[in-house]
Amino acid sequence: MHLTGFMLFSPAPHTQLSWVYPPEKIRYQWHEVEYWEEIARTLEEGLFDAFFFADAWGGGDRTAIRWAIQFPRHDPLVLIPRLSAVTERLGFAVTMSTTFYPPYMLARKLATLDHITKGRIGWNVVTSINDSEARNFGVELPPHDERYDRADEYLELVDALWGSWEPDAVVMDMEAKVFADPDKVHRIDFAGRWYSSTGPLNVIPSPQGRPVIFQAGSSERGREFAAQWADCVFAVGGTPKRCLAFRNDLEERMQRRGRDPAALQIINFCGPVVARTQAEAEALAAEISERIPAEAAIANMSGHWNMDLTALPPDTRLSALGEIEGTRGMVEAFQATGDPTLAEVARSYLNMASQEAFVGTPEKVADTLQDLFENGGVDGFQFSPQWYAPDYYRDIVDLLIPELRNRGLVRDRYTGVTLRQHLSQTAAD
Ligand SMILES: Cc1cc2nc3c(=O)[nH]c(=O)nc-3n(C[C@H](O)[C@H](O)[C@H](O)COP(=O)(O)O)c2cc1C
C-alpha cells in the first residue's frame, strides 16, 4: 500500500475549518516552516512514499477569507528544498498548472528540484479549474476539454526537454577540458499548436530523468489524459466495486496505447479519523462535522466546480447543474451515488469525518483500507488532515501505520531512494 500526505500550503487544506484547534496545543503556525518540517519528518518516520501538495492560483472571496476555504495558499514549490533537507527518503509531489506555467520554466524548475531532492520529486499535472485563477494571470480559462488538449501538447514538449540531454552527456573530463559532449545534447525544435520551444533544456539530466507524473482528473477526457501520461492517479474513492471499475477502465485505456497497466498506481483520497477507541473517534468526528457551516462547504464546492453555487437553492440536484467546467469527474462521481442535492453533498464534501467507515479504531480503519486495497484495485491512500496537521499525522503514524504494518500491508523500510523507486516497491521487495 502506498501512502502520501495530502495538503495545501494553507491553514486548512481540504477539510473546511480544520485550522480550528485548541490554541495551547499549537506549536507552529501553518505559515512557519517548522510546521512543515515536523510533518515531513513524521511522514518519513511512517515510511510514507511522498508528501503531496495540491495547489491552485485563485480564490479569495469573502466566504473563503472568513473561514480560510482553500485560501490563503502559499507556494509549495518554494518549501520543498527546505523539506528535502530535513528528510532523506520521503518523496515530494507538487501541483503545477499547464495553463499558467510556461512549459520551459516548469521543466527547468522540476528538473532542478529533482537534483536538489536527489530524485524525490513528482509533478501533479493540473490544467486548473477556476476562472478566478485565470483572472489572476489576465487570461481566460480555456474550456474543459481544450485544457486537456493543450496539456497533451504541453507534456510532449516538457518530455522532449527532459530528454534533450542524453543520460551520459556530461563527461566532466578535466584533462581534455570537456564538460559535456555537444553531440549528446539536442535541440528539440518543438513547434506545436499552442506551445513551442527550441531547447535544449539548460539543466543536466536529473536523478529520475523525469519527475513522477501524478494526475487527478477523472472525466472522460481526464481519463484519456491519465492513460497517456500518468504514473499515478489520484481518485476520489467510493465503494470497492466503483474503484475497481475505475481501475479497469484506466487499464483498458492504457493497453490501447501500448502502456503497461501494471505501472499505474491509483491512490485514493482519504483522511480517516482514527483514535484509540471507537467512542473517542466518533466524538472527534462529530466535532469536526458540527464545526463546518454548510456555506463553507458550498463555497469550497463552488471553487472546485467553477460555478457559483451559493445563490442556488440547497435542494438543487447535481443533475440540474448542467455541464461542469471545473472538476467534472468529481461531480460525476457524486451523481453516480444517486444524484444528491447540493445540501447533501455539502454535508460530506471532503470531510472524511462524515464517512462512518473511515471513523474508528486503527483496526476498523485498517479494515476499510484493506478492503479497498484488496477488492477495489486501489494501490494506496493520500491522507488529508482532519485537524492540526502536525498532530493529525502523528496520530496516523502512531496508531494506524503499526496496524497496517502488522497486516503486512505497508513497507517496514524504504528499499529505494527515489520517489519512482518507492512507488514501484512491492510486498516482495
Ligand atoms: C483528489 C483530487 C485532487 C486535486 N488536486 C488539484 C489541485 O491541487 N489543483 C488543481 O488545480 N486541481 C486539482 N484537482 C482537479 C483535477 O486536477 C482536474 O483538473 C479536475 O478534476 C478536472 O478534471 P476532470 O473533469 O477530468 O475530473 C484535483 C482533483 C482531485 C480529484
The ligand as an ORCA input file, in Angstrom:
! r2SCAN-3c Opt
* xyz 0 1
  C      -8.080     14.317     -5.334
  C      -8.004     15.471     -6.284
  C      -7.018     16.444     -6.112
  C      -6.929     17.527     -6.995
  N      -5.996     18.497     -6.777
  C      -5.970     19.596     -7.584
  C      -5.069     20.654     -7.355
  O      -4.279     20.627     -6.419
  N      -5.107     21.720     -8.187
  C      -5.955     21.812     -9.237
  O      -5.902     22.796     -9.959
  N      -6.814     20.808     -9.493
  C      -6.854     19.721     -8.690
  N      -7.750     18.729     -8.939
  C      -8.546     18.820    -10.142
  C      -8.013     17.927    -11.236
  O      -6.649     18.125    -11.468
  C      -8.750     18.141    -12.561
  O      -8.367     19.356    -13.151
  C     -10.197     18.246    -12.359
  O     -10.634     17.151    -11.601
  C     -10.925     18.306    -13.691
  O     -10.723     17.150    -14.375
  P     -11.884     16.152    -14.672
  O     -13.031     16.987    -15.079
  O     -11.262     15.325    -15.746
  O     -12.171     15.383    -13.417
  C      -7.843     17.634     -8.065
  C      -8.825     16.654     -8.246
  C      -8.917     15.594     -7.360
  C      -9.977     14.577     -7.599
*
